[in-house]
């Protein structure tokens, strides 16, 4: 079982929602669509489900062309950000509804409903109630159980946890890989959060303005983004960038010159580059002798318990440092920040990756 | 924490209290006052609940009540399903949605007595468009014009009822449409998508998604239409004046005849209070029952 999109595109009202995209999801794989709001995640899912028809391109399911096929004839289940359940039915009837529509016998329905409910940890008294009497988390469990019970080959989860509060989100997210493994279906999970993609594992497709910028195993996309856009999407806070040029073993940034004798840099030809590094690699204390130092102005700090976000301005570039502990740096104060060259990615001026950070190749 | 007691705040609500007293409490109490006393050449004497007993036993009141209930349930049975059906056909967004809504709202903007006058002329058997069309059609089907017009709401109770009901449906279905439409608009697109993925039929979408989601606004629609139609006065009064005979004399029309026509104040006051309590009771029962259904 596999799902293949072959140069699929979607244009609505002259506006390109999905640029021609070719992507293949292997049988029984967990796939994350990662991208900011309006990057085309939902549109892509609707094309996969068959809710919308692509403007061009074909959709193949197990090698068979299903492009024009009606959604109800495909083996698809979908869960939404909103908790979508039939309001007047009990939770039990909600979970049973897809099976009833397909005319299963009641004994079989009962067995399947109870199995799905048990997997989603819905107890007997919750099964007897109506969805709106339950908490948000339980309503979404009901919707997930409804999707599971169909035993569809393709399960689409469109930001299913976005409307839940933090605690419930963690709880339910931990269960998703489990139900995925038991179902054997292709899972496609849309999210805006990089760390959600990393927790779910599997494969990740990064989306930016209707384009899949990279698709591959989640950790490798994270470690070796093929371009600056992917790196930006797959970093939270977004990756910090600085334009510079390399001349010999020096990096020239505006009029400042930094000595940068480091193996990954030395392999690069002289010329203009964009250096990128993630917020957690930007430090406010020097870590080692080889660290690159930048003179910045502090524009704000956000303290989030065990971590602090320090916002700094380097020339015209806005950077964020994610540092451990509570740091309340004075606003508008000058501060030198540091980056280990091993954590620096180099991109060509057009955004393509010139060299990955040394740590990525090591780990 | 110490609460500061400041009784001067009461002065702030005084204007509202006076206003409510002037336009609700005092008139209501006047009616209550009349309903338990007999007036004889300016002299008042207490008669207890005599007026209430008389009114309830009065055949004329009972007939008006039966007509009233018949009318209200007829128009509810037509307007609610019709309103839902129309709301379902209005597009969810776009220019046509606005056009439809404006067209729908038009009848609601017309003053009630104008509606009555319009239909009075519209349905006249000889010169009204509706009456003339119906009578011409009846002629084609073999009705003999010499025996008088086939459709004449000024003479025939059935024709009068038909006209009054049609007028109310024309005037007020829009309200149900607008409320049902508001209920439909609150349904997230994801519900329709989910139903499509499940392969649910059009009927299942209506029965399990749209109807439950419209429940609250429909409850309000039914309540408003019940109360308004139960109190209907202006339109039938202008259209038929309660006739022919007493065939379209609903409670309000009867009440006005008793109070102003016959100056029977005690009787009329008792009628008003019975009338008021009936509306209150039915509305309360209906509301409680539908809302309980949602919680259980």
Interface residues (C-beta under 8 A of the other chain):
Chain A: X46 X49 X51 X71 X72 X73 X76 X77 X78 X80 X81 X82 X84 X86 X87 X88 X89 X97 X98 X101 X102
Chain B: X188 X190 X191 X193 X194 X196 X197 X198 X199 X200 X204 X208 X209 X211 X212 X213
